[in-house]
Amino acid sequence: MTTIIQAIRGMNDILPQDIPYWHYVEKVLRNVATRYGYQEIRFPLIEETRLFARGIGEVTDIVEKEMYTFSDRNGDSLTLRPEGTAGCVRAGIQNGLLYNQIQRLWYSGPMFRHERPQKGRYRQFHQFGVEVFGLTGPDIDAEILLFTARLWQELGINNKVTLHLNTLGTETTRSTYRQKLVEYFSAHTELLDEDSARRLHTNPLRILDSKNPHLQELIKNAPQLMESLDEASLAHFTKLRHLLDAAKLEYTINQRLVRGLDYYGLTVFEWTTTALGSQGAICGGGRYDNLGALFGGKATPAIGFAIGLERLIELVRLDQNINI
């Protein structure tokens, strides 16, 4: 008897009865982006592996464990994109879109990560992303956050999500803070799990993001990044908070929020929900002013975010009164 061929684990079909929800959510995202003056960009599903290794960071879960990487017939190492920012920056540099220009861009499509599939976390998943280039200062940070808040309002889920906000400061700030973390966690190495011990001297900020319940008390007592902020970083964050307060956008300061990608600096944020169980993050992002230079282009101020569409659509579907 012939064995039935099934989809790869964690890569799901989207069936006809689900498509109306996808069309509805994608239409709202696209319409709001257009009203805010953002233009669509499309870039390949596959890039050189070094693009992600260099941009995301060698010592991250994505690069170390989760990328779909293979060698083509020429022996070149290629990777299915695990996120959109690196490819968008590469496209911007290659096509002359970034230096001395202001660009507001959005994209949407599948991403790929080889992680343990569970509800809300898949090996092929879809993201809607936004990237802004060429603007410094906290004003664009506030615009991005108000943009996301407008999305939730128009989708009818604004009462189901919470904004978490933090600053990672400048590279100088993070360097000072990293040393403090190394000293602190080195005094408690017997309490660290395998991942945290491995990251201690390479990426100690990621220890703060550990979900291991046995580490939470240790992490709670770790030095705070706010104590290491330089004057410029503190001024940027303070002005951003004033702008959000003036717009009456509620947020929670979360000093343990570091995001999982090495390219972030200054503002980082996540929108989370308690309505979907353990997979509560539906949107995340921040500033990455140094990524362009890291890819061989000019240093370009930049900020962006990405939304996990599967989780967002699941959240929207909880509203029984939605008219699809």
C-alpha positions, -999 to 999 in steps of 0.1 A, spaced: 0 0 0 13 34 -10 21 57 20 3 90 20 26 119 16 19 146 42 31 181 48 64 187 65 59 189 103 53 225 113 44 236 78 7 239 76 -19 242 48 -42 272 50 -76 258 40 -105 276 22 -125 282 53 -96 300 69 -87 322 39 -114 349 46 -97 357 79 -63 360 62 -77 383 36 -95 404 62 -64 408 84 -40 414 55 -64 440 40 -64 459 73 -26 458 77 -21 469 41 -47 498 43 -32 512 75 3 510 61 -8 529 30 -25 556 51 7 560 71 27 565 39 45 531 37 53 514 4 55 477 -2 88 459 -9 93 423 -18 126 404 -15 137 367 -19 128 338 4 165 327 2 196 347 10 233 340 16 237 324 50 262 350 61 236 377 58 216 363 87 247 351 106 262 386 105 230 405 110 211 384 135 242 373 155 262 341 156 253 334 192 215 335 189 190 307 189 180 315 154 214 312 139 227 284 162 196 261 161 167 273 139 178 282 104 171 261 73 205 262 57 218 242 28 245 242 1 234 246 -35 251 230 -65 278 256 -65 287 249 -29 273 283 -17 257 283 17 221 295 14 193 299 40 155 302 39 148 336 55 141 333 93 130 369 95 126 399 72 147 428 85 181 415 73 168 409 37 150 443 36 182 461 46 202 441 21 177 450 -7 178 486 3 216 488 2 219 468 -31 192 490 -48 204 524 -35 173 530 -14 188 539 20 217 563 22 206 600 27 170 590 21 139 584 41 121 552 34 90 538 49 86 502 38 64 472 45 64 435 35 46 403 41 53 367 35 65 333 48 95 329 71 112 296 82 126 284 115 134 249 125 120 248 160 97 225 179 62 230 164 34 239 188 3 260 187 13 295 176 48 285 167 55 269 133 84 260 110 69 279 82 51 310 95 40 344 81 50 379 91 39 414 83 69 437 87 76 474 86 110 491 83 118 528 84 151 542 73 168 576 76 151 591 106 168 597 140 153 606 173 124 592 193 97 608 171 98 579 146 99 554 174 66 569 187 52 568 151 59 531 148 43 524 182 12 544 173 11 527 140 9 493 157 -17 506 181 -39 518 152 -37 482 137 -50 467 169 -78 493 171 -89 486 136 -88 448 141 -108 452 173 -81 436 195 -68 467 213 -82 455 246 -64 421 243 -28 434 239 -2 451 261 28 471 250 62 463 267 89 489 262 126 490 270 159 506 258 191 488 252 211 521 250 241 526 226 268 501 218 290 518 244 262 514 270 257 478 262 294 470 264 296 484 299 264 466 309 276 433 293 307 434 316 285 439 347 263 409 336 293 387 331 307 396 365 273 390 381 264 357 364 300 344 368 296 345 405 266 322 401 277 298 374 264 268 393 229 281 389 231 286 351 215 261 327 235 249 296 223 276 273 229 305 297 264 291 306 272 290 269 261 326 264 278 340 295 309 353 276 294 358 242 258 372 246 250 376 283 220 399 276 202 368 262 203 352 297 179 379 308 154 366 283 156 330 296 122 314 302 138 288 326 118 291 358 148 281 379 167 312 367 140 338 374 151 347 409 188 350 397 177 371 367 155 393 389 185 403 410 208 410 381 221 445 374 196 468 356 205 482 322 189 515 331 217 520 357 243 519 328 225 543 304 246 572 291 230 607 289 220 604 252 203 570 256 184 582 286 173 614 268 161 594 238 140 571 260 127 599 282 115 618 251 99 587 236 80 581 269 68 618 269 55 614 233 36 581 242 22 597 273 10 627 253 -7 603 229 -22 584 258 -7 552 247 -3 528 277 28 508 281 48 488 306 86 493 311 101 458 310 139 460 317 142 423 309 131 428 273 162 424 251 147 408 220 164 378 204 184 395 177 218 411 181 212 441 158 189 460 182 199 492 201 181 519 219 143 513 217 130 478 218 93 467 223 69 439 222 31 437 220 18 406 240 -15 390 248 -27 366 275 -55 353 253 -34 328 233 -18 308 261 20 305 263 26 320 228 18 356 238 41 378 217 23 389 185 45 418 175 81 429 183 107 453 171 131 482 178 159 503 165 189 489 146 209 520 135 241 500 129 228 471 107 234 489 74 271 495 81 274 458 93 262 448 58 288 469 40 266 500 34 265 533 51 253 537 87 216 544 84 192 552 112 165 525 112 136 510 132 110 483 124 87 457 137 73 423 126 39 408 134 33 370 135 2 366 113 -8 332 125 -10 344 161 -27 377 151 -53 359 130 -60 335 159 -65 365 182 -88 382 157 -109 350 155 -116 351 192 -140 380 184 -173 362 177 -189 395 163 -163 400 136 -179 404 102 -158 385 76 
